[in-house]
Amino acid sequence: METCGLLLVLVLCREVFCQSHYCRSKFGVYEVADYNIHACAWCYFFLFPERDYKPNPLTHTLEIQTNGSRVYPDINNKSATGEICATLSSDECDKWRLCCLASRDCCTRQLMSSAVDDNTSCPTTWDGYGCWDAGEPGTTSYISCPNFLQYSVPTRSALKTCNADGKWLTKGPLSLEWTDYTPCLSYEELKVSIYISVGCQIASLLCLLPSVVIFLMYKSLNRQHRIRLHVNFFVSFISSGIFTILWNLAITHDRITNSNVVDTHIYKNSGECRVLSFLKIYFNSTNYVWMFCEGLYLYRLIANAFSPPKRLLLFYLFGWGFPFLYSSAYAIIRLVMADE
């Protein structure tokens, strides 16, 4: 009787104490410390499969196979994260960190969960992108799409199927647990939005260009100060539209359609790409400043109806020069502190 009681205590200890220090991913069950490193390593690989670092399934590290260098992807270790983020852009590094934090939150949820893995229902698990609570056999579970996944729409839902035998649906030659994230990806919608944006910009140019030509052709119009301001205002919109079209077609479209991230123009960070980015930012800014100049000129006409402005030099300097100052300041700061 005493032996049975002792065995019962040991079983309860294992279920309540021992098991509470383990977390589960699609690859298996690990101690918390190993799980955190393991999950971050696979976050890196799943998000950026084309990069040099690859996860080692045995050591839970990230390794570069060509030179044998190894790093433990611990987001609490500044040295390790610095070494890993050196292979990523700042935006990509943030996405990797978010994935690591999400995996740790999932582990915390597993540790705090009162559900017991009785092999009759699908267990709570981390699949590499999202955290899934225990699923009832023969049902489909849903979670919001992760915001760190490229092209992801957070308002949509990923889905995961729990088979009738109480095991998550598996696919592939290795029979790994599978999650359907295709509803999260709006790849085609992004391309359509680019085409719509380019189409609207072209339509705007087709309306603005004849207007400027008409203003310049007739001297009676061109002599008027307000018409000259209109011409500058329209030229600002035309320039902004041209460089926005170039950016969408050359940079944004390339980033979406190129399957290899390292081959994209924005990843290469060439001088031409940076100049195009600066011009787009600058001319987008001139739109608002020239809008202010138009309003200021009209205000002066109303406030001083009998003494309108005689010269427009200050308006020209402010309309074109002021945006150049703060756009240049931004470009210099980026060049010095975040040239990527």
Secondary structure, DSSP 8 states (H G I E B T S, - for coil): -HHHHHHHHHHHHIIIIIGGGEEEETTEEEEHHHHHHHHHHHHHHHH-TTSSEEE-TTT--EEETTTTEEE---TT-HHHHHHHHTTS-HHHHHHHHHHHHHHHHHHHHHHH------SSSB--EE-SS-EE--B-TTEEEEEE--TTSTTB-TTSEEEEEE-TTSSB-EETTTTEE--B-GGGB-HHHHHHHHHHHHHHHHHHHHHHHHHHHHHHH-HHHHTSHHHHHHHHHHHHHHHHHHHHHHHIIIIIHHHHH-S-GGGSHHHHT-HHHHHHHHHHHHHHHHHHHHHHHHHHHHHHHHHTTTS--S--HHHHIIIIIHHHHHHHHHHHHHHHH---
